[in-house]
């Protein structure tokens, strides 16, 4: 079984996965998802960027549950659709990244300010057997015992 990222170039895999941002060479501004067309800092005209790995840990800034099935290109993993939890996570770099909570965790597993860690999990399986993976946020404090 082959595993491959669902979005190529946005995150690394392995035992210590990381999100990959673009870093402006002129001012150092980080942007995720990666964007190489322009600097996201309105005061900068930078046009040269390098990849930069973001911190693997952060704190929950906000969270919700997806009670409805998102539109394409979302690929449902169950039929019927099963709701899942989403968290906006603030990283030490000052970037807020939206992502699904790790499998088995729901909105009862986190609160604003909860620490989380980046993990990579299978998202769906293609017809050819290729497993697509995606980054998710794993609660890392005592509240993680409240799995969904």
PyMOL commands that set and color helices and strands:
alter all, ss='L'
color gray80, all
select helices_A, chain A and resi 107-109+142-145
alter helices_A, ss='H'
color red, helices_A
select strands_A, chain A and resi 3-5+20-24+30-31+49-53+57-66+84-91+96-101+115-125+131-139
alter strands_A, ss='S'
color yellow, strands_A
deselect
rebuild
show_as cartoon
